[in-house]
């Protein structure tokens, strides 16, 4: 079975963006579109960090700089 779950929201987002740009203009439409993408990305990163293995975003961890390369 094909995994098409990501294609449906991607198609809806592109069509909605076109209508938004037509309605309010390119600059404002692009700004709103970028804000929505940033919010979705931040939500995905937050969900993956609080629920490892269940989130859809990236599991970001910052290495400890004092333990890198054997520096103590």
Secondary structure, 3 states (H helix, E strand, C coil): CCCCHHHHHHHHHHHHHHHHHHHHCHHHHHHHHHHHHHHHHHHHHHHHHHCCCCCCCCCCCCCCCCCHHHCC
